């Protein structure tokens, strides 16, 4: 079942810690929506609706429809302030987007092919060097995630930012700063077991050569 990525925001005029504390006590999440050449608008979200969407995988990498009063706006989550030890959201920042203006968003990495990777079969360990990738694109081209296929990866090998398969119109933001920012995204690291497997293969190869 597809979940509609939509938030209903109630405009608010009161600001400050006391006002936000009262909102949270009344089961609302205080926030602000800004950008796109418009003035920042303090808002409040219904607790149940907000926390329900917060559990969705694509919440942080999706252009949301935000209804502010009687108007719909397109926005992305830019920051969430959480309570230091309680499972509570204290404040949320949303940035308005324009259809013809590129945005930069952190998109989660989704790994596939782990069961086929030769490095894993040899006892290597899959290492997530990055949990998400910073992408730049128009709002309509924003993918909910980036799929990384590791089925051909061996021990000691990695998939770098420049090797990612990206949708049309999407670029990796760090790579705009130069090739020295081409960091690994996913790698397979050696373990004692995988090093033993490698030595065994070399030994078998040596015997065959003799």
Residue frames as a rotation matrix with the C-alpha (Angstrom) as fourth column:
UNK 1
0.575 0.818 0.000 0.00
0.818 -0.575 0.000 0.00
0.000 0.000 -1.000 0.00
UNK 2
-0.331 -0.699 0.634 1.44
0.691 -0.637 -0.341 3.35
0.643 0.325 0.694 -1.08
UNK 3
0.105 0.289 -0.952 1.50
0.897 -0.441 -0.035 6.01
-0.430 -0.850 -0.305 1.62
UNK 4
0.606 0.154 0.780 0.72
0.552 -0.788 -0.273 9.56
0.572 0.596 -0.563 0.52
UNK 5
-0.338 -0.821 -0.461 3.67
0.939 -0.260 -0.226 11.75
0.066 -0.509 0.858 1.50
UNK 6
-0.053 0.477 0.877 1.57
0.239 -0.847 0.475 14.65
0.970 0.235 -0.070 2.69
UNK 7
-0.632 -0.144 -0.762 1.60
0.775 -0.087 -0.626 16.80
0.024 -0.986 0.167 5.82
UNK 8
0.411 0.778 0.475 -1.10
0.590 -0.624 0.512 19.12
0.695 0.070 -0.716 7.08
UNK 9
-0.639 -0.709 -0.297 0.47
0.721 -0.418 -0.553 22.20
0.268 -0.568 0.778 8.67
UNK 10
0.569 0.805 -0.167 -1.33
0.804 -0.502 0.320 24.68
0.174 -0.316 -0.933 10.87
UNK 11
-0.068 -0.598 0.799 0.06
0.258 -0.784 -0.565 28.25
0.964 0.168 0.207 10.72
UNK 12
0.438 0.154 -0.886 1.06
0.897 -0.011 0.442 29.58
0.058 -0.988 -0.143 14.14
UNK 13
0.597 -0.160 0.786 1.84
0.049 -0.971 -0.235 33.05
0.801 0.179 -0.571 15.40
UNK 14
0.870 -0.280 0.406 3.36
-0.462 -0.174 0.870 32.24
-0.173 -0.944 -0.280 18.80
UNK 15
0.439 -0.804 -0.402 7.09
-0.004 0.445 -0.895 31.52
0.898 0.395 0.192 18.88
UNK 16
-0.097 -0.559 0.823 9.65
-0.894 -0.315 -0.320 30.88
0.438 -0.767 -0.469 21.59
UNK 17
-0.865 -0.381 -0.326 10.34
-0.219 0.872 -0.438 27.97
0.451 -0.308 -0.838 23.92
UNK 18
-0.728 0.637 0.254 7.18
-0.271 0.074 -0.960 28.38
-0.630 -0.767 0.119 25.97
UNK 19
0.135 0.812 -0.568 4.94
-0.914 -0.120 -0.389 28.36
-0.384 0.571 0.726 22.89
UNK 20
-0.161 -0.258 -0.953 6.65
-0.725 0.686 -0.063 25.30
0.670 0.680 -0.297 21.45
UNK 21
-0.982 -0.177 0.066 6.44
-0.168 0.658 -0.734 23.49
0.086 -0.732 -0.676 24.76
UNK 22
-0.339 0.933 0.118 2.68
-0.525 -0.084 -0.847 24.14
-0.780 -0.349 0.519 24.85
UNK 23
0.175 0.366 -0.914 2.35
-0.977 0.182 -0.114 22.80
0.125 0.913 0.389 21.30
UNK 24
-0.595 -0.485 -0.641 4.14
-0.430 0.866 -0.256 19.59
0.679 0.123 -0.723 22.19
UNK 25
-0.913 0.308 0.268 1.95
-0.165 0.323 -0.932 19.14
-0.374 -0.895 -0.244 25.26
UNK 26
0.059 0.979 -0.193 -1.10
-0.626 -0.114 -0.771 19.46
-0.777 0.166 0.607 22.99
UNK 27
0.092 -0.118 0.989 0.28
0.396 0.916 0.072 16.65
-0.914 0.385 0.131 20.76
UNK 28
0.995 0.085 0.054 1.60
0.083 -0.394 -0.915 18.86
-0.057 0.915 -0.399 17.98
UNK 29
0.174 -0.978 0.119 5.06
0.908 0.206 0.365 19.10
-0.381 0.045 0.923 16.44
UNK 30
0.681 0.052 -0.731 6.33
-0.044 -0.993 -0.112 22.67
-0.731 0.108 -0.673 16.03
UNK 31
-0.032 -0.717 0.696 8.21
0.872 0.320 0.370 23.57
-0.488 0.619 0.615 12.87
UNK 32
0.140 0.034 -0.990 8.94
-0.301 -0.951 -0.075 26.14
-0.943 0.308 -0.123 10.20
UNK 33
0.347 -0.037 0.937 8.73
0.845 0.445 -0.296 26.11
-0.407 0.895 0.185 6.42
UNK 34
0.332 -0.362 -0.871 11.00
-0.169 -0.931 0.322 28.48
-0.928 0.040 -0.371 4.51
UNK 35
-0.592 -0.735 0.331 12.67
0.260 0.215 0.941 29.15
-0.763 0.643 0.064 1.16
UNK 36
-0.254 0.414 0.874 11.61
0.966 0.158 0.206 29.72
-0.053 0.897 -0.440 -2.48
UNK 37
-0.758 -0.153 0.634 11.75
0.323 -0.932 0.161 33.48
0.566 0.327 0.756 -2.02
UNK 38
0.311 0.928 0.206 8.99
0.084 -0.243 0.966 33.50
0.947 -0.283 -0.154 0.58
UNK 39
-0.115 -0.292 0.949 9.04
-0.861 -0.448 -0.242 34.54
0.496 -0.845 -0.200 4.22
UNK 40
-0.896 -0.212 -0.390 9.52
0.004 0.875 -0.484 31.76
0.443 -0.436 -0.783 6.80
UNK 41
0.038 0.975 0.220 6.20
-0.652 -0.143 0.745 30.47
0.757 -0.172 0.630 8.14
UNK 42
-0.832 -0.235 0.502 6.03
-0.548 0.487 -0.680 29.00
-0.085 -0.841 -0.534 11.65
UNK 43
0.001 0.834 -0.552 3.74
-0.679 0.406 0.612 25.96
0.734 0.374 0.566 11.60
UNK 44
-0.413 -0.067 0.908 2.58
-0.771 0.556 -0.309 23.03
-0.485 -0.828 -0.281 13.70
UNK 45
-0.440 0.204 -0.875 1.95
-0.588 0.670 0.452 19.43
0.678 0.714 -0.175 12.62
UNK 46
0.629 0.712 0.312 -0.39
-0.745 0.439 0.502 16.84
0.220 -0.548 0.807 14.07
UNK 47
-0.108 -0.728 0.677 1.59
-0.861 0.409 0.302 14.32
-0.497 -0.550 -0.671 16.14
UNK 48
0.266 0.281 0.922 -0.05
-0.023 0.958 -0.285 11.17
-0.964 0.055 0.261 14.75
UNK 49
0.988 0.138 0.067 0.29
0.067 0.004 -0.998 12.18
-0.138 0.990 -0.005 11.11
UNK 50
0.519 -0.852 -0.073 3.89
-0.825 -0.476 -0.305 13.36
0.225 0.219 -0.949 11.48
UNK 51
-0.186 -0.633 0.752 5.17
-0.787 0.554 0.272 10.32
-0.588 -0.541 -0.601 13.39
UNK 52
0.567 0.437 0.699 3.39
0.073 0.818 -0.570 7.97
-0.821 0.375 0.431 10.98
UNK 53
0.970 -0.238 -0.045 5.24
-0.090 -0.183 -0.979 9.49
0.224 0.954 -0.199 8.01
UNK 54
0.337 -0.893 0.299 8.48
-0.939 -0.298 0.170 9.62
-0.062 -0.338 -0.939 10.00
UNK 55
0.128 -0.233 0.964 8.48
-0.320 0.910 0.262 5.80
-0.939 -0.342 0.042 9.92
UNK 56
0.950 0.251 0.187 8.39
0.097 0.331 -0.939 5.70
-0.298 0.910 0.290 6.11
UNK 57
0.251 -0.927 0.279 11.71
0.820 0.357 0.448 4.86
-0.515 0.117 0.850 4.41
UNK 58
-0.214 -0.367 0.905 11.53
0.907 -0.419 0.045 7.71
0.362 0.831 0.423 1.92
UNK 59
0.672 0.613 -0.415 10.45
0.731 -0.641 0.235 10.45
-0.122 -0.462 -0.879 4.33
UNK 60
0.330 -0.629 -0.704 13.78
0.161 -0.697 0.699 12.30
-0.930 -0.344 -0.129 4.28
UNK 61
-0.754 -0.657 -0.015 14.38
0.060 -0.091 0.994 11.86
-0.655 0.748 0.108 0.54
UNK 62
-0.317 0.746 0.586 10.95
0.948 0.225 0.226 12.69
0.037 0.627 -0.778 -0.86
UNK 63
-0.922 0.168 0.349 9.39
-0.112 -0.978 0.175 15.96
0.371 0.122 0.921 -1.96
UNK 64
-0.646 0.691 -0.323 6.46
0.698 0.364 -0.617 16.29
-0.309 -0.624 -0.717 0.43
UNK 65
-0.277 0.674 0.685 3.16
0.319 -0.608 0.727 17.98
0.906 0.420 -0.047 -0.22
UNK 66
-0.754 -0.027 -0.657 2.62
0.647 -0.202 -0.735 20.33
-0.113 -0.979 0.170 2.72
UNK 67
0.062 0.854 0.517 -0.79
0.652 -0.427 0.627 21.92
0.756 0.298 -0.583 3.12
UNK 68
-0.827 -0.330 -0.455 -0.34
0.557 -0.585 -0.589 25.23
-0.072 -0.741 0.668 4.93
UNK 69
-0.519 0.754 -0.403 -3.76
-0.398 -0.630 -0.667 26.62
-0.757 -0.186 0.626 5.68
UNK 70
0.580 0.799 0.162 -5.61
-0.140 0.293 -0.946 26.35
-0.803 0.525 0.282 2.34
UNK 71
0.613 -0.424 -0.667 -2.50
-0.785 -0.232 -0.574 26.21
0.088 0.876 -0.475 0.12
UNK 72
0.897 -0.373 0.238 -0.36
0.338 0.925 0.176 23.27
-0.286 -0.077 0.955 -0.93
UNK 73
0.544 -0.804 -0.239 3.41
-0.837 -0.541 -0.086 23.69
-0.060 0.246 -0.967 -1.04
UNK 74
0.810 -0.400 -0.429 6.20
0.203 0.877 -0.436 21.34
0.551 0.266 0.791 -2.08
UNK 75
0.480 -0.634 0.606 8.97
-0.852 -0.502 0.149 20.94
0.210 -0.588 -0.781 0.48
UNK 76
0.275 -0.479 -0.834 11.71
0.157 0.878 -0.452 18.65
0.948 -0.007 0.317 1.74
UNK 77
0.962 -0.028 -0.271 12.84
0.271 0.024 0.962 17.91
-0.021 -0.999 0.031 5.29
UNK 78
0.420 -0.858 0.296 16.05
-0.194 -0.403 -0.894 19.83
0.887 0.318 -0.335 6.02
UNK 79
-0.717 -0.686 0.124 16.48
-0.260 0.098 -0.961 19.28
0.647 -0.721 -0.248 9.74
UNK 80
0.512 0.814 -0.275 14.83
0.032 0.302 0.953 17.53
0.859 -0.496 0.128 12.67
UNK 81
-0.477 -0.602 0.640 15.70
-0.639 -0.263 -0.723 18.38
0.604 -0.754 -0.260 16.26
UNK 82
0.246 0.515 -0.821 15.16
0.159 0.814 0.558 15.44
0.956 -0.267 0.118 18.59
UNK 83
0.825 0.065 0.561 15.00
-0.536 -0.225 0.814 15.22
0.180 -0.972 -0.151 22.37
UNK 84
-0.083 -0.996 -0.006 18.40
-0.946 0.081 -0.313 14.16
0.312 -0.020 -0.950 23.77
UNK 85
-0.921 -0.324 0.217 17.07
-0.380 0.872 -0.309 10.97
-0.089 -0.367 -0.926 25.37
UNK 86
-0.164 0.925 0.342 13.31
-0.095 0.331 -0.939 10.70
-0.982 -0.187 0.033 24.69
UNK 87
-0.647 0.023 0.762 11.81
0.704 0.401 0.586 9.46
-0.291 0.916 -0.276 21.44
UNK 88
0.445 0.802 -0.397 10.41
0.608 -0.597 -0.524 12.91
-0.657 -0.008 -0.754 20.70
UNK 89
-0.238 -0.411 0.880 10.77
0.886 -0.462 0.024 15.37
0.397 0.785 0.475 17.83
UNK 90
-0.197 0.099 -0.975 11.16
0.725 -0.655 -0.213 18.86
-0.660 -0.749 0.057 19.24
UNK 91
0.266 0.245 -0.932 11.21
-0.371 -0.867 -0.334 20.88
-0.890 0.435 -0.139 16.01
UNK 92
0.060 -0.219 0.974 11.28
0.780 0.620 0.092 20.29
-0.623 0.754 0.208 12.25
UNK 93
-0.189 -0.200 -0.961 12.59
-0.394 -0.881 0.261 22.52
-0.899 0.428 0.087 9.44
UNK 94
0.252 0.298 0.921 11.19
0.736 0.558 -0.382 22.18
-0.628 0.774 -0.079 5.93
UNK 95
-0.601 -0.498 -0.625 12.52
-0.085 -0.738 0.670 23.89
-0.795 0.456 0.401 2.81
UNK 96
0.577 0.805 -0.141 10.17
-0.170 -0.050 -0.984 24.85
-0.799 0.591 0.108 0.01
UNK 97
-0.504 -0.722 0.473 11.23
0.374 0.311 0.874 23.70
-0.778 0.618 0.113 -3.46
UNK 98
0.177 0.471 -0.864 10.66
-0.694 -0.563 -0.449 25.06
-0.698 0.679 0.228 -6.93
UNK 99
0.802 0.254 0.541 10.07
0.108 0.829 -0.549 22.74
-0.587 0.498 0.638 -9.88
UNK 100
0.866 -0.441 0.236 12.80
0.225 -0.080 -0.971 24.39
0.447 0.894 0.030 -11.98
UNK 101
0.344 -0.765 0.545 15.42
-0.840 -0.510 -0.185 24.84
0.419 -0.395 -0.818 -9.24
UNK 102
0.062 -0.420 -0.905 17.83
0.030 0.908 -0.419 22.02
0.998 -0.001 0.069 -8.33
UNK 103
0.727 0.160 0.668 17.93
-0.657 -0.122 0.744 20.77
0.200 -0.980 0.017 -4.75
UNK 104
-0.348 -0.849 -0.399 20.63
-0.472 0.526 -0.708 18.90
0.810 -0.058 -0.583 -2.81
UNK 105
0.544 0.664 0.514 19.37
-0.820 0.289 0.494 16.06
0.180 -0.690 0.701 -0.64
UNK 106
-0.659 -0.677 0.328 20.89
-0.738 0.666 -0.110 13.12
-0.144 -0.314 -0.938 1.26
UNK 107
0.386 0.775 -0.499 19.36
-0.858 0.501 0.114 9.93
0.339 0.384 0.859 -0.18
UNK 108
0.340 -0.251 0.906 19.69
-0.639 0.646 0.419 6.52
-0.690 -0.721 0.059 1.55
UNK 109
-0.462 -0.584 -0.668 21.77
-0.869 0.449 0.208 3.70
0.178 0.676 -0.715 0.06
UNK 110
0.584 0.653 0.483 20.03
-0.675 0.720 -0.158 0.38
-0.451 -0.234 0.861 -0.62
UNK 111
-0.498 -0.865 -0.068 22.31
-0.805 0.431 0.408 -2.65
-0.324 0.258 -0.910 -1.08
UNK 112
0.757 0.652 0.042 21.37
-0.582 0.702 -0.412 -5.61
-0.298 0.287 0.910 -3.31
UNK 113
0.654 -0.452 -0.607 23.25
-0.317 0.565 -0.762 -8.74
0.687 0.690 0.226 -4.40
UNK 114
0.127 -0.632 0.764 24.89
-0.991 -0.104 0.078 -9.35
0.030 -0.768 -0.640 -1.03
UNK 115
0.544 0.168 0.822 24.10
-0.391 0.918 0.071 -13.08
-0.742 -0.360 0.565 -1.20
UNK 116
0.945 -0.168 0.281 25.97
0.328 0.513 -0.793 -13.39
-0.011 0.842 0.540 -4.52
UNK 117
0.703 -0.706 0.090 29.07
-0.676 -0.702 -0.222 -11.34
0.220 0.096 -0.971 -3.69
UNK 118
0.508 -0.570 -0.646 32.21
0.219 0.811 -0.543 -13.54
0.833 0.134 0.537 -3.95
UNK 119
-0.474 -0.727 0.498 33.84
-0.291 -0.404 -0.867 -11.53
0.831 -0.555 -0.020 -1.16
UNK 120
0.078 0.596 0.799 31.01
-0.993 -0.029 0.118 -12.41
0.093 -0.802 0.590 1.23
UNK 121
0.886 0.274 -0.375 31.19
-0.297 0.955 -0.004 -16.09
0.357 0.114 0.927 0.27
UNK 122
0.113 -0.934 -0.338 34.88
0.253 0.356 -0.899 -16.05
0.961 0.016 0.277 1.17
UNK 123
0.154 0.015 -0.988 34.09
0.972 0.178 0.154 -14.73
0.179 -0.984 0.013 4.64
UNK 124
-0.822 -0.442 0.360 34.52
0.413 -0.897 -0.158 -11.01
0.392 0.018 0.920 4.03
UNK 125
-0.240 0.722 -0.649 32.30
0.813 -0.215 -0.541 -8.46
-0.530 -0.657 -0.536 5.78
UNK 126
0.033 0.365 0.930 30.16
0.801 -0.567 0.194 -5.91
0.598 0.738 -0.311 3.97
UNK 127
-0.448 -0.270 -0.852 30.96
0.772 -0.598 -0.217 -2.41
-0.451 -0.755 0.476 5.21
UNK 128
0.563 0.678 0.473 28.67
0.802 -0.586 -0.115 0.59
0.200 0.444 -0.873 4.71
UNK 129
-0.585 -0.805 -0.098 31.16
0.811 -0.578 -0.088 3.42
0.015 -0.131 0.991 4.25
UNK 130
-0.909 0.409 0.077 28.13
-0.405 -0.912 0.063 5.65
0.096 0.026 0.995 3.60
UNK 131
-0.595 0.789 0.153 24.55
0.492 0.508 -0.707 5.19
-0.635 -0.345 -0.691 4.74
UNK 132
0.639 0.769 0.037 23.35
0.505 -0.383 -0.774 7.89
-0.581 0.513 -0.632 2.35
UNK 133
-0.423 -0.729 0.538 24.61
0.889 -0.218 0.404 9.85
-0.178 0.649 0.740 -0.64
UNK 134
-0.098 0.326 -0.940 24.29
0.139 -0.931 -0.338 13.59
-0.985 -0.164 0.046 -1.23
UNK 135
-0.357 0.085 0.930 22.60
0.910 0.256 0.326 14.12
-0.211 0.963 -0.169 -4.59
UNK 136
-0.550 0.213 -0.808 21.73
-0.187 -0.974 -0.129 17.20
-0.814 0.080 0.575 -6.65
UNK 137
-0.796 0.364 0.483 18.78
0.600 0.376 0.706 17.23
0.075 0.852 -0.518 -9.06
UNK 138
-0.611 0.724 0.319 15.48
-0.538 -0.676 0.504 18.85
0.581 0.136 0.802 -9.91
UNK 139
-0.440 0.476 0.761 12.69
-0.789 0.201 -0.581 17.93
-0.430 -0.856 0.287 -7.46
UNK 140
0.589 0.762 -0.268 10.93
-0.795 0.487 -0.363 15.73
-0.146 0.426 0.893 -10.06
UNK 141
0.356 -0.540 -0.762 14.08
-0.414 0.640 -0.647 13.61
0.838 0.546 0.005 -10.51
UNK 142
-0.258 -0.495 0.830 14.74
-0.953 -0.009 -0.301 12.97
0.157 -0.869 -0.470 -6.81
UNK 143
-0.114 0.198 -0.973 15.01
-0.154 0.964 0.215 9.18
0.981 0.174 -0.079 -6.21
UNK 144
0.802 0.470 0.369 13.79
-0.431 0.027 0.902 7.73
0.414 -0.882 0.224 -2.89
UNK 145
0.603 -0.675 0.426 17.04
-0.174 0.409 0.896 5.74
-0.778 -0.615 0.129 -2.62
UNK 146
0.217 -0.615 -0.758 20.16
-0.965 -0.020 -0.261 4.72
0.145 0.789 -0.597 -4.54
UNK 147
0.953 0.144 0.268 20.56
-0.179 0.977 0.112 1.01
-0.246 -0.155 0.957 -5.26
UNK 148
0.053 -0.986 -0.157 24.09
-0.997 -0.061 0.047 -0.38
-0.056 0.154 -0.987 -5.02
UNK 149
0.926 0.251 -0.283 24.66
-0.307 0.936 -0.175 -3.85
0.221 0.249 0.943 -6.52
UNK 150
0.160 -0.903 0.399 27.52
-0.946 -0.025 0.322 -5.64
-0.281 -0.430 -0.858 -4.74
UNK 151
0.879 0.310 0.363 27.06
-0.245 0.946 -0.214 -9.02
-0.409 0.099 0.907 -6.46
UNK 152
0.781 -0.625 -0.009 30.45
0.267 0.348 -0.899 -8.73
0.565 0.699 0.438 -8.20
UNK 153
0.512 -0.565 0.647 32.41
-0.713 -0.700 -0.047 -7.37
0.479 -0.437 -0.761 -5.25
UNK 154
0.393 -0.486 -0.781 35.39
0.421 0.850 -0.317 -9.29
0.817 -0.204 0.539 -3.86
UNK 155
0.659 -0.238 -0.713 37.35
0.710 -0.114 0.695 -8.94
-0.247 -0.964 0.094 -0.64
UNK 156
-0.308 -0.834 -0.459 39.22
0.634 -0.539 0.555 -5.63
-0.710 -0.120 0.694 -0.56
UNK 157
-0.726 0.109 0.679 37.09
0.587 -0.417 0.694 -4.07
0.359 0.902 0.239 -3.30
UNK 158
-0.459 0.574 -0.678 34.71
0.393 -0.553 -0.734 -1.13
-0.797 -0.603 0.028 -3.03
UNK 159
0.029 0.528 0.849 32.10
0.957 -0.260 0.129 0.76
0.289 0.809 -0.512 -5.02
UNK 160
-0.754 -0.431 -0.495 32.87
0.554 -0.823 -0.128 4.48
-0.352 -0.371 0.859 -5.14
UNK 161
-0.063 0.749 -0.659 30.63
0.060 -0.656 -0.752 7.50
-0.996 -0.087 -0.004 -5.68
UNK 162
-0.354 -0.157 -0.922 31.69
-0.809 -0.443 0.386 7.75
-0.469 0.883 0.030 -9.34
UNK 163
-0.977 -0.065 -0.205 30.56
-0.160 0.856 0.492 4.15
0.143 0.513 -0.846 -9.94
UNK 164
-0.537 0.839 0.087 26.97
0.103 0.168 -0.980 4.62
-0.837 -0.517 -0.176 -8.77
UNK 165
-0.724 0.442 0.529 24.18
0.628 0.107 0.771 4.08
0.284 0.891 -0.355 -11.28
UNK 166
-0.713 0.401 -0.576 22.10
0.137 -0.725 -0.675 7.25
-0.688 -0.560 0.462 -11.10
UNK 167
0.273 0.868 0.415 18.77
0.791 0.043 -0.611 8.21
-0.548 0.495 -0.674 -12.68
UNK 168
-0.171 -0.277 0.946 18.85
0.866 -0.500 0.010 10.70
0.470 0.821 0.325 -15.52
UNK 169
0.303 0.262 0.916 19.36
0.072 -0.965 0.252 14.27
0.950 -0.010 -0.311 -14.36
UNK 170
0.999 0.029 0.038 20.87
-0.038 -0.001 0.999 13.29
0.029 -1.000 0.000 -11.00
UNK 171
0.233 -0.972 0.004 24.48
-0.099 -0.028 -0.995 14.04
0.967 0.232 -0.103 -9.97
UNK 172
0.429 -0.222 -0.875 26.56
0.865 0.381 0.327 13.28
0.260 -0.898 0.355 -6.88
UNK 173
0.976 0.085 0.201 27.15
0.042 -0.976 0.212 16.57
0.214 -0.199 -0.956 -5.05
UNK 174
0.604 -0.795 -0.055 30.65
-0.036 -0.097 0.995 15.82
-0.796 -0.599 -0.087 -3.59
UNK 175
0.091 -0.594 0.800 32.01
0.861 0.450 0.236 14.92
-0.500 0.667 0.552 -7.04
UNK 176
0.798 0.214 0.563 31.38
0.492 -0.771 -0.404 18.49
0.348 0.599 -0.721 -8.18
UNK 177
0.862 -0.506 0.030 34.32
-0.401 -0.644 0.651 19.40
-0.311 -0.573 -0.758 -5.93
UNK 178
0.060 -0.876 -0.479 36.76
-0.982 0.033 -0.184 17.14
0.177 0.482 -0.858 -7.79
UNK 179
0.361 0.049 -0.931 37.88
-0.303 0.951 -0.067 13.53
0.882 0.306 0.358 -8.19
UNK 180
-0.729 -0.680 -0.080 39.62
-0.127 0.249 -0.960 13.57
0.672 -0.690 -0.267 -4.79
UNK 181
-0.487 0.655 0.578 36.09
-0.837 -0.162 -0.522 13.45
-0.248 -0.738 0.628 -3.26
UNK 182
0.116 0.496 -0.860 35.36
-0.704 0.652 0.281 10.10
0.700 0.573 0.425 -4.93
UNK 183
-0.470 -0.286 0.835 34.89
-0.871 0.304 -0.385 8.24
-0.144 -0.909 -0.392 -1.66
UNK 184
-0.899 0.168 -0.405 33.88
0.055 0.959 0.277 4.57
0.435 0.227 -0.871 -1.23
UNK 185
-0.149 0.936 0.318 30.19
-0.861 -0.281 0.424 3.91
0.486 -0.211 0.848 -0.61
UNK 186
0.850 0.366 0.378 30.20
-0.494 0.805 0.330 0.16
-0.184 -0.467 0.865 0.03
UNK 187
-0.090 -0.910 -0.405 33.19
-0.882 0.261 -0.392 -2.15
0.462 0.322 -0.826 0.50
UNK 188
0.907 0.228 -0.354 33.97
-0.061 0.903 0.425 -5.74
0.416 -0.364 0.833 1.50
UNK 189
0.266 -0.820 0.507 36.61
-0.928 -0.360 -0.094 -5.93
0.260 -0.445 -0.857 4.18
UNK 190
-0.127 -0.446 -0.886 38.85
-0.222 0.883 -0.413 -8.87
0.967 0.144 -0.211 4.94
UNK 191
0.664 0.232 0.711 38.45
-0.746 0.148 0.649 -11.01
0.046 -0.961 0.271 8.03
UNK 192
-0.297 -0.782 0.547 40.60
-0.758 0.542 0.363 -13.84
-0.581 -0.307 -0.754 9.41
UNK 193
0.183 0.462 0.868 38.30
0.159 0.857 -0.490 -16.29
-0.970 0.227 0.084 7.63
UNK 194
0.970 0.231 -0.076 38.55
-0.024 -0.223 -0.975 -14.50
-0.242 0.947 -0.211 4.27
UNK 195
0.298 -0.936 -0.188 42.33
-0.952 -0.305 0.013 -14.19
-0.069 0.175 -0.982 4.55
UNK 196
-0.302 -0.357 0.884 42.51
-0.403 0.888 0.221 -17.93
-0.864 -0.289 -0.412 5.17
UNK 197
0.590 0.602 0.538 40.34
0.279 0.473 -0.836 -18.62
-0.758 0.643 0.112 2.14
UNK 198
0.860 -0.308 -0.406 42.60
-0.509 -0.562 -0.652 -16.47
-0.027 0.768 -0.640 0.00
UNK 199
-0.128 -0.966 0.226 45.72
-0.929 0.197 0.313 -18.30
-0.347 -0.170 -0.922 1.18
UNK 200
-0.055 0.193 0.980 44.07
-0.015 0.981 -0.194 -21.65
-0.998 -0.026 -0.051 0.47
UNK 201
0.902 0.426 0.062 43.25
0.078 -0.021 -0.997 -20.56
-0.424 0.904 -0.052 -3.08
UNK 202
0.506 -0.795 -0.334 46.85
-0.861 -0.446 -0.244 -19.48
0.045 0.411 -0.910 -3.64
UNK 203
-0.301 -0.621 0.723 48.08
-0.664 0.681 0.308 -22.81
-0.684 -0.388 -0.618 -2.32
UNK 204
0.351 0.520 0.779 45.79
0.238 0.755 -0.611 -24.76
-0.906 0.400 0.141 -4.62
UNK 205
0.956 -0.005 -0.293 46.96
-0.268 -0.422 -0.866 -22.66
-0.119 0.906 -0.405 -7.51
UNK 206
0.105 -0.994 0.001 50.60
-0.980 -0.103 0.171 -23.35
-0.170 -0.019 -0.985 -6.66
UNK 207
-0.221 -0.136 0.966 50.00
-0.255 0.964 0.077 -27.11
-0.941 -0.230 -0.247 -6.48
UNK 208
0.741 0.569 0.357 48.25
0.231 0.283 -0.931 -27.05
-0.631 0.772 0.079 -9.82
UNK 209
0.750 -0.505 -0.428 51.17
-0.662 -0.562 -0.497 -25.19
0.011 0.656 -0.755 -11.34
UNK 210
-0.247 -0.867 0.434 53.60
-0.819 0.426 0.385 -27.80
-0.519 -0.260 -0.815 -10.05
